[in-house]
Amino acid sequence: MVRVIPPEEVLGEVDRRLAAALRQAANSALGMPAAIDTFKAMLDRADLALVLKEELRP
């Protein structure tokens, strides 16, 4: 099930998820990601993705 987040809550939700992903990475034996694949996997586990800002513009 996809959770729809109201637009005014999106930035707060992104911050919350990113903070959780960074805490998880900091607690891992490997520490912060050194490769883009590791970083993308970390974002994926937090249910986040990087997109081009132009893709978000109407």
N, CA, C and O atoms as a Tripos MOL2 file, in Angstrom:
@<TRIPOS>MOLECULE
protein
  232   231    58     0     0
PROTEIN
NO_CHARGES

@<TRIPOS>ATOM
      1 N           0.8370   -1.1710    0.0000 N.3       1 MET1
      2 CA          0.0000    0.0000    0.0000 C.3       1 MET1
      3 C           0.8900    1.2440    0.0000 C.2       1 MET1
      4 O           1.8410    1.3220    0.7780 O.2       1 MET1
      5 N           0.5990    2.1920   -0.8420 N.am      2 VAL2
      6 CA          1.3480    3.4330   -0.9470 C.3       2 VAL2
      7 C           0.7100    4.4710   -0.0310 C.2       2 VAL2
      8 O          -0.4970    4.7070   -0.0750 O.2       2 VAL2
      9 N           1.5460    5.0780    0.7920 N.am      3 ARG3
     10 CA          1.0620    6.1190    1.6980 C.3       3 ARG3
     11 C           1.1830    7.4580    0.9890 C.2       3 ARG3
     12 O           2.2640    7.8220    0.5250 O.2       3 ARG3
     13 N           0.0980    8.1790    0.9030 N.am      4 VAL4
     14 CA          0.1060    9.5000    0.2730 C.3       4 VAL4
     15 C           0.4010   10.5320    1.3490 C.2       4 VAL4
     16 O          -0.3170   10.6460    2.3420 O.2       4 VAL4
     17 N           1.4750   11.2810    1.1280 N.am      5 ILE5
     18 CA          1.8930   12.2910    2.0950 C.3       5 ILE5
     19 C           1.4690   13.6600    1.5680 C.2       5 ILE5
     20 O           1.7700   14.0110    0.4280 O.2       5 ILE5
     21 N           0.7790   14.4200    2.3890 N.am      6 PRO6
     22 CA          0.3760   15.7620    1.9580 C.3       6 PRO6
     23 C           1.6080   16.6030    1.6130 C.2       6 PRO6
     24 O           2.6380   16.4840    2.2760 O.2       6 PRO6
     25 N           1.5150   17.4450    0.5900 N.am      7 PRO7
     26 CA          2.6650   18.2330    0.1430 C.3       7 PRO7
     27 C           3.3700   19.0060    1.2550 C.2       7 PRO7
     28 O           4.5960   19.1160    1.2520 O.2       7 PRO7
     29 N           2.6100   19.5360    2.1970 N.am      8 GLU8
     30 CA          3.2230   20.3270    3.2660 C.3       8 GLU8
     31 C           4.0300   19.4770    4.2510 C.2       8 GLU8
     32 O           4.7840   20.0150    5.0630 O.2       8 GLU8
     33 N           3.8740   18.1530    4.1810 N.am      9 GLU9
     34 CA          4.6000   17.2530    5.0880 C.3       9 GLU9
     35 C           5.7640   16.5320    4.4050 C.2       9 GLU9
     36 O           6.5130   15.8170    5.0700 O.2       9 GLU9
     37 N           5.9280   16.7040    3.1000 N.am     10 VAL10
     38 CA          6.9380   15.9530    2.3550 C.3      10 VAL10
     39 C           8.3520   16.2270    2.8500 C.2      10 VAL10
     40 O           9.1070   15.2900    3.1080 O.2      10 VAL10
     41 N           8.7220   17.5040    2.9880 N.am     11 LEU11
     42 CA         10.0880   17.8190    3.4090 C.3      11 LEU11
     43 C          10.3920   17.2680    4.7950 C.2      11 LEU11
     44 O          11.4890   16.7610    5.0290 O.2      11 LEU11
     45 N           9.4550   17.3570    5.7000 N.am     12 GLY12
     46 CA          9.6470   16.7910    7.0360 C.3      12 GLY12
     47 C           9.8110   15.2810    6.9950 C.2      12 GLY12
     48 O          10.6360   14.7230    7.7190 O.2      12 GLY12
     49 N           9.0300   14.6210    6.1540 N.am     13 GLU13
     50 CA          9.1240   13.1640    6.0100 C.3      13 GLU13
     51 C          10.4600   12.7650    5.4000 C.2      13 GLU13
     52 O          11.0690   11.7870    5.8330 O.2      13 GLU13
     53 N          10.9250   13.5130    4.3980 N.am     14 VAL14
     54 CA         12.2340   13.2320    3.7890 C.3      14 VAL14
     55 C          13.3280   13.3960    4.8410 C.2      14 VAL14
     56 O          14.2170   12.5520    4.9540 O.2      14 VAL14
     57 N          13.2610   14.4780    5.6080 N.am     15 ASP15
     58 CA         14.2530   14.6960    6.6660 C.3      15 ASP15
     59 C          14.2460   13.5510    7.6730 C.2      15 ASP15
     60 O          15.3060   13.0800    8.0860 O.2      15 ASP15
     61 N          13.0700   13.1070    8.0650 N.am     16 ARG16
     62 CA         12.9500   12.0170    9.0440 C.3      16 ARG16
     63 C          13.5620   10.7260    8.5020 C.2      16 ARG16
     64 O          14.3270   10.0530    9.1930 O.2      16 ARG16
     65 N          13.2180   10.3890    7.2570 N.am     17 ARG17
     66 CA         13.7310    9.1550    6.6660 C.3      17 ARG17
     67 C          15.2350    9.2170    6.4290 C.2      17 ARG17
     68 O          15.9460    8.2380    6.6560 O.2      17 ARG17
     69 N          15.7190   10.3730    5.9700 N.am     18 LEU18
     70 CA         17.1490   10.5220    5.7310 C.3      18 LEU18
     71 C          17.9210   10.4520    7.0430 C.2      18 LEU18
     72 O          18.9840    9.8340    7.1060 O.2      18 LEU18
     73 N          17.4000   11.0770    8.0780 N.am     19 ALA19
     74 CA         18.0540   11.0080    9.3930 C.3      19 ALA19
     75 C          18.1280    9.5640    9.8800 C.2      19 ALA19
     76 O          19.1530    9.1390   10.4120 O.2      19 ALA19
     77 N          17.0500    8.8150    9.7010 N.am     20 ALA20
     78 CA         17.0590    7.4070   10.1100 C.3      20 ALA20
     79 C          18.0790    6.6130    9.3020 C.2      20 ALA20
     80 O          18.7930    5.7760    9.8560 O.2      20 ALA20
     81 N          18.1520    6.8690    8.0010 N.am     21 ALA21
     82 CA         19.1180    6.1560    7.1510 C.3      21 ALA21
     83 C          20.5550    6.5070    7.5480 C.2      21 ALA21
     84 O          21.4250    5.6370    7.5730 O.2      21 ALA21
     85 N          20.7980    7.7780    7.8570 N.am     22 LEU22
     86 CA         22.1380    8.1930    8.2650 C.3      22 LEU22
     87 C          22.5130    7.5990    9.6200 C.2      22 LEU22
     88 O          23.6610    7.2050    9.8220 O.2      22 LEU22
     89 N          21.5590    7.5300   10.5490 N.am     23 ARG23
     90 CA         21.8280    6.8840   11.8440 C.3      23 ARG23
     91 C          22.1730    5.4150   11.6310 C.2      23 ARG23
     92 O          23.0980    4.8880   12.2490 O.2      23 ARG23
     93 N          21.4240    4.7610   10.7540 N.am     24 GLN24
     94 CA         21.6830    3.3480   10.4570 C.3      24 GLN24
     95 C          23.0730    3.1750    9.8550 C.2      24 GLN24
     96 O          23.7940    2.2460   10.2180 O.2      24 GLN24
     97 N          23.4480    4.0540    8.9460 N.am     25 ALA25
     98 CA         24.7720    3.9690    8.3300 C.3      25 ALA25
     99 C          25.8720    4.2360    9.3570 C.2      25 ALA25
    100 O          26.9060    3.5680    9.3520 O.2      25 ALA25
    101 N          25.6480    5.2050   10.2280 N.am     26 ALA26
    102 CA         26.6520    5.5370   11.2400 C.3      26 ALA26
    103 C          26.8580    4.3910   12.2180 C.2      26 ALA26
    104 O          27.9530    4.2200   12.7550 O.2      26 ALA26
    105 N          25.8080    3.6050   12.4530 N.am     27 ASN27
    106 CA         25.9070    2.4760   13.3740 C.3      27 ASN27
    107 C          26.4280    1.2180   12.7120 C.2      27 ASN27
    108 O          26.6820    0.2240   13.3930 O.2      27 ASN27
    109 N          26.5920    1.2400   11.3940 N.am     28 SER28
    110 CA         27.0690    0.0430   10.7040 C.3      28 SER28
    111 C          28.5810   -0.0510   10.8210 C.2      28 SER28
    112 O          29.2630    0.9510   11.0370 O.2      28 SER28
    113 N          29.0850   -1.2380   10.6810 N.am     29 ALA29
    114 CA         30.5340   -1.4660   10.7570 C.3      29 ALA29
    115 C          31.2510   -0.7500    9.6250 C.2      29 ALA29
    116 O          32.4170   -0.3800    9.7610 O.2      29 ALA29
    117 N          30.5670   -0.5550    8.5180 N.am     30 LEU30
    118 CA         31.1910    0.0750    7.3620 C.3      30 LEU30
    119 C          31.1290    1.5970    7.4180 C.2      30 LEU30
    120 O          31.8410    2.2720    6.6730 O.2      30 LEU30
    121 N          30.2970    2.1400    8.2830 N.am     31 GLY31
    122 CA         30.1800    3.5900    8.3940 C.3      31 GLY31
    123 C          29.4560    4.2060    7.2160 C.2      31 GLY31
    124 O          28.5930    3.5770    6.6050 O.2      31 GLY31
    125 N          29.8080    5.4280    6.9050 N.am     32 MET32
    126 CA         29.1570    6.1440    5.8240 C.3      32 MET32
    127 C          29.5120    5.5230    4.4730 C.2      32 MET32
    128 O          30.6150    5.0070    4.2910 O.2      32 MET32
    129 N          28.5790    5.5750    3.5360 N.am     33 PRO33
    130 CA         28.8420    4.9730    2.2360 C.3      33 PRO33
    131 C          29.9600    5.6860    1.4800 C.2      33 PRO33
    132 O          30.0380    6.9140    1.4620 O.2      33 PRO33
    133 N          30.8100    4.8930    0.8640 N.am     34 ALA34
    134 CA         31.9110    5.4550    0.0770 C.3      34 ALA34
    135 C          31.6520    5.3150   -1.4170 C.2      34 ALA34
    136 O          32.3750    5.8960   -2.2280 O.2      34 ALA34
    137 N          30.6440    4.5610   -1.7840 N.am     35 ALA35
    138 CA         30.3310    4.3400   -3.1960 C.3      35 ALA35
    139 C          28.8860    4.7490   -3.4570 C.2      35 ALA35
    140 O          28.0330    4.6590   -2.5740 O.2      35 ALA35
    141 N          28.6300    5.1910   -4.6600 N.am     36 ILE36
    142 CA         27.2730    5.6170   -5.0150 C.3      36 ILE36
    143 C          26.2770    4.4620   -4.9010 C.2      36 ILE36
    144 O          25.1280    4.6800   -4.5160 O.2      36 ILE36
    145 N          26.6940    3.2520   -5.2250 N.am     37 ASP37
    146 CA         25.7840    2.1090   -5.1100 C.3      37 ASP37
    147 C          25.3720    1.8860   -3.6610 C.2      37 ASP37
    148 O          24.2160    1.5670   -3.3790 O.2      37 ASP37
    149 N          26.3170    2.0540   -2.7460 N.am     38 THR38
    150 CA         26.0090    1.9000   -1.3250 C.3      38 THR38
    151 C          25.0590    3.0010   -0.8760 C.2      38 THR38
    152 O          24.1090    2.7490   -0.1350 O.2      38 THR38
    153 N          25.3200    4.2190   -1.3290 N.am     39 PHE39
    154 CA         24.4510    5.3440   -0.9810 C.3      39 PHE39
    155 C          23.0450    5.1190   -1.5170 C.2      39 PHE39
    156 O          22.0680    5.3500   -0.8040 O.2      39 PHE39
    157 N          22.9270    4.6720   -2.7600 N.am     40 LYS40
    158 CA         21.6110    4.4140   -3.3510 C.3      40 LYS40
    159 C          20.8920    3.2950   -2.6050 C.2      40 LYS40
    160 O          19.6760    3.3600   -2.4300 O.2      40 LYS40
    161 N          21.6170    2.2750   -2.1640 N.am     41 ALA41
    162 CA         21.0130    1.1840   -1.3950 C.3      41 ALA41
    163 C          20.5050    1.7050   -0.0490 C.2      41 ALA41
    164 O          19.4370    1.3050    0.4140 O.2      41 ALA41
    165 N          21.2760    2.5960    0.5730 N.am     42 MET42
    166 CA         20.8710    3.1860    1.8460 C.3      42 MET42
    167 C          19.5810    3.9840    1.6600 C.2      42 MET42
    168 O          18.6630    3.8800    2.4750 O.2      42 MET42
    169 N          19.5080    4.7750    0.6000 N.am     43 LEU43
    170 CA         18.2970    5.5400    0.3220 C.3      43 LEU43
    171 C          17.1170    4.6100    0.0380 C.2      43 LEU43
    172 O          16.0030    4.8580    0.5000 O.2      43 LEU43
    173 N          17.3590    3.5530   -0.7130 N.am     44 ASP44
    174 CA         16.2980    2.6070   -1.0480 C.3      44 ASP44
    175 C          15.7270    1.9610    0.2140 C.2      44 ASP44
    176 O          14.5120    1.8110    0.3390 O.2      44 ASP44
    177 N          16.6000    1.5770    1.1490 N.am     45 ARG45
    178 CA         16.1250    0.9800    2.4020 C.3      45 ARG45
    179 C          15.2650    1.9680    3.1910 C.2      45 ARG45
    180 O          14.3560    1.5590    3.9130 O.2      45 ARG45
    181 N          15.5490    3.2660    3.0560 N.am     46 ALA46
    182 CA         14.7620    4.2990    3.7370 C.3      46 ALA46
    183 C          13.5470    4.7030    2.9100 C.2      46 ALA46
    184 O          12.8130    5.6150    3.2900 O.2      46 ALA46
    185 N          13.3320    4.0340    1.7860 N.am     47 ASP47
    186 CA         12.2230    4.3130    0.8630 C.3      47 ASP47
    187 C          12.3140    5.7290    0.3150 C.2      47 ASP47
    188 O          11.3090    6.4290    0.1890 O.2      47 ASP47
    189 N          13.5590    6.1460   -0.0150 N.am     48 LEU48
    190 CA         13.8200    7.4510   -0.6160 C.3      48 LEU48
    191 C          14.4600    7.2450   -1.9720 C.2      48 LEU48
    192 O          14.9790    6.1670   -2.2620 O.2      48 LEU48
    193 N          14.4260    8.2740   -2.8060 N.am     49 ALA49
    194 CA         15.0760    8.2220   -4.1110 C.3      49 ALA49
    195 C          15.5160    9.6220   -4.4890 C.2      49 ALA49
    196 O          14.8950   10.6100   -4.0980 O.2      49 ALA49
    197 N          16.5870    9.6950   -5.2500 N.am     50 LEU50
    198 CA         17.0230   10.9770   -5.7940 C.3      50 LEU50
    199 C          16.3720   11.1520   -7.1560 C.2      50 LEU50
    200 O          16.3490   10.2300   -7.9710 O.2      50 LEU50
    201 N          15.8480   12.3370   -7.3900 N.am     51 VAL51
    202 CA         15.2630   12.6470   -8.6950 C.3      51 VAL51
    203 C          15.7650   14.0110   -9.1320 C.2      51 VAL51
    204 O          16.1700   14.8290   -8.3070 O.2      51 VAL51
    205 N          15.7360   14.2460  -10.4210 N.am     52 LEU52
    206 CA         16.0830   15.5580  -10.9390 C.3      52 LEU52
    207 C          14.9780   16.5430  -10.5750 C.2      52 LEU52
    208 O          13.7950   16.2310  -10.7090 O.2      52 LEU52
    209 N          15.3540   17.7030  -10.1260 N.am     53 LYS53
    210 CA         14.3500   18.7050   -9.7510 C.3      53 LYS53
    211 C          13.4480   19.0330  -10.9400 C.2      53 LYS53
    212 O          12.2620   19.3140  -10.7690 O.2      53 LYS53
    213 N          14.0240   18.9940  -12.1580 N.am     54 GLU54
    214 CA         13.2040   19.3080  -13.3220 C.3      54 GLU54
    215 C          12.0680   18.3030  -13.5030 C.2      54 GLU54
    216 O          11.0370   18.6350  -14.0890 O.2      54 GLU54
    217 N          12.2460   17.0820  -13.0060 N.am     55 GLU55
    218 CA         11.1890   16.0740  -13.1100 C.3      55 GLU55
    219 C          10.0150   16.4060  -12.1950 C.2      55 GLU55
    220 O           8.8970   15.9410  -12.4180 O.2      55 GLU55
    221 N          10.2710   17.2080  -11.1690 N.am     56 LEU56
    222 CA          9.2300   17.5470  -10.2120 C.3      56 LEU56
    223 C           8.4590   18.7950  -10.6030 C.2      56 LEU56
    224 O           7.3930   19.0760  -10.0530 O.2      56 LEU56
    225 N           8.9940   19.5290  -11.5400 N.am     57 ARG57
    226 CA          8.3210   20.7730  -11.9550 C.3      57 ARG57
    227 C           7.1490   20.4570  -12.8810 C.2      57 ARG57
    228 O           7.2470   19.5900  -13.7490 O.2      57 ARG57
    229 N           6.0400   21.1720  -12.6840 N.am     58 PRO58
    230 CA          4.8620   20.9380  -13.5550 C.3      58 PRO58
    231 C           5.0870   21.4290  -14.9650 C.2      58 PRO58
    232 O           4.2000   21.3070  -15.8100 O.2      58 PRO58
@<TRIPOS>BOND
     1     1     2 1
     2     2     3 1
     3     3     4 2
     4     3     5 am
     5     5     6 1
     6     6     7 1
     7     7     8 2
     8     7     9 am
     9     9    10 1
    10    10    11 1
    11    11    12 2
    12    11    13 am
    13    13    14 1
    14    14    15 1
    15    15    16 2
    16    15    17 am
    17    17    18 1
    18    18    19 1
    19    19    20 2
    20    19    21 am
    21    21    22 1
    22    22    23 1
    23    23    24 2
    24    23    25 am
    25    25    26 1
    26    26    27 1
    27    27    28 2
    28    27    29 am
    29    29    30 1
    30    30    31 1
    31    31    32 2
    32    31    33 am
    33    33    34 1
    34    34    35 1
    35    35    36 2
    36    35    37 am
    37    37    38 1
    38    38    39 1
    39    39    40 2
    40    39    41 am
    41    41    42 1
    42    42    43 1
    43    43    44 2
    44    43    45 am
    45    45    46 1
    46    46    47 1
    47    47    48 2
    48    47    49 am
    49    49    50 1
    50    50    51 1
    51    51    52 2
    52    51    53 am
    53    53    54 1
    54    54    55 1
    55    55    56 2
    56    55    57 am
    57    57    58 1
    58    58    59 1
    59    59    60 2
    60    59    61 am
    61    61    62 1
    62    62    63 1
    63    63    64 2
    64    63    65 am
    65    65    66 1
    66    66    67 1
    67    67    68 2
    68    67    69 am
    69    69    70 1
    70    70    71 1
    71    71    72 2
    72    71    73 am
    73    73    74 1
    74    74    75 1
    75    75    76 2
    76    75    77 am
    77    77    78 1
    78    78    79 1
    79    79    80 2
    80    79    81 am
    81    81    82 1
    82    82    83 1
    83    83    84 2
    84    83    85 am
    85    85    86 1
    86    86    87 1
    87    87    88 2
    88    87    89 am
    89    89    90 1
    90    90    91 1
    91    91    92 2
    92    91    93 am
    93    93    94 1
    94    94    95 1
    95    95    96 2
    96    95    97 am
    97    97    98 1
    98    98    99 1
    99    99   100 2
   100    99   101 am
   101   101   102 1
   102   102   103 1
   103   103   104 2
   104   103   105 am
   105   105   106 1
   106   106   107 1
   107   107   108 2
   108   107   109 am
   109   109   110 1
   110   110   111 1
   111   111   112 2
   112   111   113 am
   113   113   114 1
   114   114   115 1
   115   115   116 2
   116   115   117 am
   117   117   118 1
   118   118   119 1
   119   119   120 2
   120   119   121 am
   121   121   122 1
   122   122   123 1
   123   123   124 2
   124   123   125 am
   125   125   126 1
   126   126   127 1
   127   127   128 2
   128   127   129 am
   129   129   130 1
   130   130   131 1
   131   131   132 2
   132   131   133 am
   133   133   134 1
   134   134   135 1
   135   135   136 2
   136   135   137 am
   137   137   138 1
   138   138   139 1
   139   139   140 2
   140   139   141 am
   141   141   142 1
   142   142   143 1
   143   143   144 2
   144   143   145 am
   145   145   146 1
   146   146   147 1
   147   147   148 2
   148   147   149 am
   149   149   150 1
   150   150   151 1
   151   151   152 2
   152   151   153 am
   153   153   154 1
   154   154   155 1
   155   155   156 2
   156   155   157 am
   157   157   158 1
   158   158   159 1
   159   159   160 2
   160   159   161 am
   161   161   162 1
   162   162   163 1
   163   163   164 2
   164   163   165 am
   165   165   166 1
   166   166   167 1
   167   167   168 2
   168   167   169 am
   169   169   170 1
   170   170   171 1
   171   171   172 2
   172   171   173 am
   173   173   174 1
   174   174   175 1
   175   175   176 2
   176   175   177 am
   177   177   178 1
   178   178   179 1
   179   179   180 2
   180   179   181 am
   181   181   182 1
   182   182   183 1
   183   183   184 2
   184   183   185 am
   185   185   186 1
   186   186   187 1
   187   187   188 2
   188   187   189 am
   189   189   190 1
   190   190   191 1
   191   191   192 2
   192   191   193 am
   193   193   194 1
   194   194   195 1
   195   195   196 2
   196   195   197 am
   197   197   198 1
   198   198   199 1
   199   199   200 2
   200   199   201 am
   201   201   202 1
   202   202   203 1
   203   203   204 2
   204   203   205 am
   205   205   206 1
   206   206   207 1
   207   207   208 2
   208   207   209 am
   209   209   210 1
   210   210   211 1
   211   211   212 2
   212   211   213 am
   213   213   214 1
   214   214   215 1
   215   215   216 2
   216   215   217 am
   217   217   218 1
   218   218   219 1
   219   219   220 2
   220   219   221 am
   221   221   222 1
   222   222   223 1
   223   223   224 2
   224   223   225 am
   225   225   226 1
   226   226   227 1
   227   227   228 2
   228   227   229 am
   229   229   230 1
   230   230   231 1
   231   231   232 2
@<TRIPOS>SUBSTRUCTURE
     1 MET1         2 RESIDUE 1 A MET
     2 VAL2         6 RESIDUE 1 A VAL
     3 ARG3        10 RESIDUE 1 A ARG
     4 VAL4        14 RESIDUE 1 A VAL
     5 ILE5        18 RESIDUE 1 A ILE
     6 PRO6        22 RESIDUE 1 A PRO
     7 PRO7        26 RESIDUE 1 A PRO
     8 GLU8        30 RESIDUE 1 A GLU
     9 GLU9        34 RESIDUE 1 A GLU
    10 VAL10       38 RESIDUE 1 A VAL
    11 LEU11       42 RESIDUE 1 A LEU
    12 GLY12       46 RESIDUE 1 A GLY
    13 GLU13       50 RESIDUE 1 A GLU
    14 VAL14       54 RESIDUE 1 A VAL
    15 ASP15       58 RESIDUE 1 A ASP
    16 ARG16       62 RESIDUE 1 A ARG
    17 ARG17       66 RESIDUE 1 A ARG
    18 LEU18       70 RESIDUE 1 A LEU
    19 ALA19       74 RESIDUE 1 A ALA
    20 ALA20       78 RESIDUE 1 A ALA
    21 ALA21       82 RESIDUE 1 A ALA
    22 LEU22       86 RESIDUE 1 A LEU
    23 ARG23       90 RESIDUE 1 A ARG
    24 GLN24       94 RESIDUE 1 A GLN
    25 ALA25       98 RESIDUE 1 A ALA
    26 ALA26      102 RESIDUE 1 A ALA
    27 ASN27      106 RESIDUE 1 A ASN
    28 SER28      110 RESIDUE 1 A SER
    29 ALA29      114 RESIDUE 1 A ALA
    30 LEU30      118 RESIDUE 1 A LEU
    31 GLY31      122 RESIDUE 1 A GLY
    32 MET32      126 RESIDUE 1 A MET
    33 PRO33      130 RESIDUE 1 A PRO
    34 ALA34      134 RESIDUE 1 A ALA
    35 ALA35      138 RESIDUE 1 A ALA
    36 ILE36      142 RESIDUE 1 A ILE
    37 ASP37      146 RESIDUE 1 A ASP
    38 THR38      150 RESIDUE 1 A THR
    39 PHE39      154 RESIDUE 1 A PHE
    40 LYS40      158 RESIDUE 1 A LYS
    41 ALA41      162 RESIDUE 1 A ALA
    42 MET42      166 RESIDUE 1 A MET
    43 LEU43      170 RESIDUE 1 A LEU
    44 ASP44      174 RESIDUE 1 A ASP
    45 ARG45      178 RESIDUE 1 A ARG
    46 ALA46      182 RESIDUE 1 A ALA
    47 ASP47      186 RESIDUE 1 A ASP
    48 LEU48      190 RESIDUE 1 A LEU
    49 ALA49      194 RESIDUE 1 A ALA
    50 LEU50      198 RESIDUE 1 A LEU
    51 VAL51      202 RESIDUE 1 A VAL
    52 LEU52      206 RESIDUE 1 A LEU
    53 LYS53      210 RESIDUE 1 A LYS
    54 GLU54      214 RESIDUE 1 A GLU
    55 GLU55      218 RESIDUE 1 A GLU
    56 LEU56      222 RESIDUE 1 A LEU
    57 ARG57      226 RESIDUE 1 A ARG
    58 PRO58      230 RESIDUE 1 A PRO
